[in-house]
Amino acid sequence: MDNEKGLLSEILKRVQKNYRHMVEIERLTKELGEAFSRNDHDSAQLLLKMRGNEMDEATQTKYEIHTLVQDVDNEERKNVEAWLKGEAAGSSQEFEAVKIRELSGQMLQAVRRTIALDKAISSRMAGEDSYYHSPV
């Protein structure tokens, strides 16, 4: 059980780190839209690079989370995977479980907001040629 709690603590640390990355990606996306609105291409290029770096770091953190989840026993793993989707699962009210679920839910909201911002920027810049207008 101590090992399980230690794993949950490590997963929570990574979820917090990933949340910070996602909030930063959202902020950079907002600034990117503002830079494009001002026709400030130098700032836009810098912001794109910074956003790409944050995305790379978020991807690495997600990989670390996935690796840690694989070390959780099978019975508890399904709960942890649900918490990472912001869903309630199991009966655990431990601090780590609650925080993982809360932060994951907030992170998913930040992802949705960022996608909406990105769609608006892409549509404004590329019109019908936007990635988001491409057939799926």
Secondary structure, DSSP 8 states (H G I E B T S, - for coil): -HHHHHHHHHHHHHHHHHHHHHHHHHHHHHHHHHHHHTT-HHHHHHHHHHHHHHHHHHHHHHHHHHHHHHTS-HHHHHHHHHHTTT---SS---HHHHHHHHHHHHHHHHHHHHHHHHHHHHHHHHGGGSGGGS--
